[in-house]
Amino acid sequence: MKPQQIGTRGILFTFYELNDYPTSVFVIIGKSNFFICDTFLGPLAMDGVKKYLRLNYGDNPFIVFNSHHHWDHIWGNCAFPESLIIAHEACRETIQKEGASELERNGELRMGDVKLVLPTLTFKDSIHFPDEGLLFSHSPGHTEDSSSCFDEMEKTLFVGDNVEAPIPYLAHKDLHIYVKTLEEYLEMDSKTIIAGHGGVIEESLIERNVAYVEAFMRNDMELYEKGACEEVHRMNNQAWKEMMKKK
């Protein structure tokens, strides 16, 4: 776990347990609460985050935000048994449906005794904490239930897995709405953008993600069939075929 100061009240914790796939847990030190964006692989990972925050910033309550339902972002929920856990309503529904099977498939990667804990406060469009200067908004793209966190005071945007390098994984069949979400990111007044994998990113990566999703919709794939994008693009093709079967 590597902590990094972001602005005056953000801490980016980067974890490297998933081989060469660095994973972000982003924390905002609010006026009255610690806001934890995603919880990685389990309670052992979150114990380090909690100890760091307690040691350096005191004993504030925790509020957890799940950017989407995927296992590498929610298994640490159980480290916060008394805390509010915020997510889009579809995130809670999908964890209920798929969480146990994802835990069974990937259980060898858990960090500690993982128990699935569902979000306790869900929203459809957005939820605002005006006193804390934080806005959590539905931003479908990588998945249908994907959401983002915007720190209105620091102008820091946490995008979860909606932006990835070199190209995004496609797990939602509405690619038009994915492009819309990415374009909305580019229109926001953000000073810092943090991705669920890869930490602080540049707007140019969002632009490249837009280009890929649009090319995928046009079936214009030649640029992505070789080189650094080849493996993820192959996985996207397979995932797309499976999604189309479920139409």
C-alpha positions in Angstrom: 0.0 0.0 0.0 1.4 3.4 -1.1 -0.2 6.6 0.2 0.0 9.8 -1.8 -1.3 13.2 -0.9 -3.8 14.7 -3.4 -4.5 18.3 -3.0 -5.2 19.5 0.6 -7.6 16.8 1.7 -7.2 13.8 -0.6 -5.2 10.6 0.0 -4.7 8.1 -2.8 -3.8 4.6 -1.5 -2.4 2.5 -4.3 -2.3 -1.3 -4.0 -0.2 -3.7 -6.1 -1.5 -7.1 -5.1 -3.1 -7.7 -8.5 0.2 -8.2 -10.2 1.0 -5.2 -12.4 -2.5 -3.8 -12.1 -2.3 -1.0 -9.5 -5.7 -0.4 -7.8 -6.8 2.8 -6.2 -8.6 3.5 -2.9 -9.2 7.2 -2.8 -10.0 8.9 0.5 -11.3 12.4 1.1 -10.7 13.9 4.5 -14.1 15.6 5.0 -15.1 18.1 7.7 -16.8 15.4 9.8 -16.1 12.1 8.0 -13.6 10.1 6.1 -15.0 9.2 2.7 -13.5 6.0 1.3 -13.9 5.5 -2.5 -13.8 1.7 -3.1 -12.5 -0.9 -0.7 -10.3 -3.3 -2.7 -9.8 -6.9 -1.8 -10.8 -7.2 1.8 -10.5 -6.2 5.4 -6.7 -6.7 5.7 -6.2 -4.1 3.0 -8.6 -1.7 4.7 -7.0 -2.2 8.1 -3.9 -0.4 6.7 -6.0 2.5 5.3 -7.9 2.9 8.6 -4.7 2.8 10.7 -3.1 5.4 8.5 -6.1 7.7 8.7 -6.5 7.3 12.5 -2.8 8.0 13.0 -2.6 11.1 10.8 -6.1 12.6 10.9 -7.9 11.5 14.0 -11.0 9.5 14.8 -13.7 10.6 12.3 -16.5 8.2 11.2 -16.1 6.4 7.8 -18.5 6.7 4.9 -17.8 4.3 2.1 -18.6 4.7 -1.6 -18.6 1.8 -4.1 -18.0 3.0 -7.6 -19.4 -0.3 -9.1 -20.1 -3.9 -8.1 -16.9 -5.6 -9.3 -15.2 -7.7 -6.6 -11.9 -5.9 -6.6 -13.7 -2.7 -5.5 -16.1 -4.0 -2.8 -14.6 -6.9 -0.8 -13.3 -4.5 1.8 -16.8 -3.2 2.7 -16.9 -5.7 5.5 -14.1 -3.7 7.3 -16.7 -1.0 7.9 -19.5 -2.8 9.7 -21.0 0.4 11.4 -20.5 2.7 8.4 -22.8 4.1 5.7 -22.0 2.5 2.3 -23.1 4.5 -0.7 -23.7 3.2 -4.2 -26.0 3.3 -7.2 -29.1 1.2 -6.7 -28.0 -1.2 -9.5 -24.7 -1.8 -7.7 -26.5 -3.1 -4.6 -28.8 -5.3 -6.8 -25.9 -6.7 -8.8 -23.8 -7.6 -5.7 -26.9 -9.4 -4.4 -27.1 -11.4 -7.6 -23.5 -11.9 -8.5 -21.4 -11.3 -5.4 -21.3 -14.8 -4.1 -20.3 -16.3 -7.5 -17.5 -13.6 -8.0 -16.2 -14.4 -4.5 -16.1 -18.1 -5.3 -14.3 -17.6 -8.6 -11.7 -15.2 -7.3 -11.6 -16.1 -3.7 -7.8 -16.9 -3.7 -7.2 -13.2 -4.0 -9.1 -12.1 -0.9 -7.2 -10.2 1.7 -8.6 -11.4 5.0 -12.0 -12.9 5.9 -14.2 -11.4 3.3 -17.9 -11.3 3.9 -20.1 -9.6 1.3 -21.6 -6.4 2.7 -24.2 -4.6 0.6 -24.5 -0.8 0.2 -26.8 0.7 2.8 -27.7 3.9 1.0 -28.4 3.8 -2.7 -29.3 6.5 -5.3 -30.7 6.6 -8.8 -29.1 9.8 -10.2 -27.0 11.3 -7.5 -26.5 12.0 -3.9 -25.0 15.3 -2.5 -23.2 16.0 0.7 -23.2 19.9 0.5 -21.6 20.4 3.9 -18.7 18.1 2.9 -18.6 19.4 -0.7 -19.0 16.0 -2.3 -21.2 14.8 -5.1 -21.7 11.1 -6.0 -23.3 10.6 -9.4 -24.4 7.8 -11.6 -22.0 7.6 -14.6 -22.8 4.4 -16.6 -20.0 3.2 -18.8 -17.6 0.4 -17.7 -20.7 -1.1 -16.1 -24.3 -0.1 -15.9 -24.0 0.7 -12.2 -20.8 2.7 -12.4 -20.7 6.0 -10.5 -18.3 8.8 -9.8 -17.3 11.0 -6.9 -16.6 14.7 -7.4 -14.9 16.8 -4.7 -16.4 20.2 -5.3 -13.8 21.9 -3.0 -10.7 20.4 -4.5 -12.1 19.8 -8.0 -11.0 16.2 -7.8 -12.9 13.6 -9.8 -12.8 9.9 -9.0 -14.0 7.9 -12.0 -13.7 4.3 -10.9 -13.1 1.9 -13.8 -14.8 4.2 -16.4 -11.3 5.2 -17.6 -8.6 2.7 -18.0 -5.2 2.4 -19.8 -4.5 1.6 -22.5 -8.2 1.0 -23.4 -11.3 0.4 -21.2 -12.8 -3.0 -20.4 -16.4 -3.1 -21.8 -18.9 -4.7 -19.4 -22.0 -2.7 -20.4 -23.7 -3.0 -23.8 -24.9 0.7 -24.1 -21.7 2.1 -25.6 -23.5 5.4 -26.6 -24.1 6.2 -22.9 -20.5 5.2 -22.1 -19.2 7.8 -24.6 -21.6 10.4 -23.1 -20.2 9.8 -19.6 -16.6 10.1 -20.9 -17.5 13.3 -22.7 -19.1 14.7 -19.6 -15.9 14.0 -17.7 -14.0 16.1 -20.2 -16.5 19.0 -19.8 -16.1 19.1 -16.0 -14.0 21.6 -14.2 -11.6 19.0 -12.8 -8.1 19.8 -11.6 -7.3 16.2 -10.8 -8.8 12.9 -12.1 -8.2 9.6 -10.4 -9.0 6.2 -11.9 -9.8 3.0 -10.1 -6.7 1.5 -11.7 -3.7 3.6 -12.4 -4.2 6.5 -10.0 -3.9 10.1 -11.3 -4.6 10.3 -15.0 -4.6 12.9 -17.7 -7.6 14.0 -19.8 -5.8 12.7 -22.9 -6.4 9.1 -21.6 -10.2 9.9 -21.4 -10.0 11.1 -25.0 -8.2 7.9 -26.0 -10.9 5.9 -24.3 -13.6 7.8 -26.2 -11.8 7.0 -29.4 -11.7 3.3 -28.6 -15.4 3.0 -27.7 -16.4 4.9 -30.8 -14.2 2.7 -32.9 -15.7 -0.4 -31.3 -19.2 0.9 -32.2 -18.1 1.4 -35.8 -16.4 -2.0 -35.9 -13.2 -0.2 -36.9 -10.8 -2.2 -34.9 -7.5 -2.4 -36.9 -5.6 -0.1 -34.6 -6.4 -2.2 -31.5 -5.9 -5.7 -32.8 -2.1 -5.7 -32.1 0.3 -4.2 -29.6 -0.6 -2.9 -26.1 -4.3 -3.0 -26.7 -4.5 -6.5 -28.2 -5.3 -8.5 -25.0 -8.0 -6.2 -23.6 -9.6 -5.7 -27.0 -9.8 -9.5 -27.4 -11.5 -9.8 -24.0 -13.9 -7.0 -25.0 -14.8 -8.8 -28.2 -15.6 -12.0 -26.2 -17.5 -10.0 -23.6 -19.5 -8.3 -26.3 -20.5 -11.5 -27.9 -21.7 -12.8 -24.5 -23.7 -9.6 -23.8 -25.3 -9.8 -27.3 -26.5 -13.4 -26.5 -28.4 -12.1 -23.5 -30.3 -9.5 -25.5 
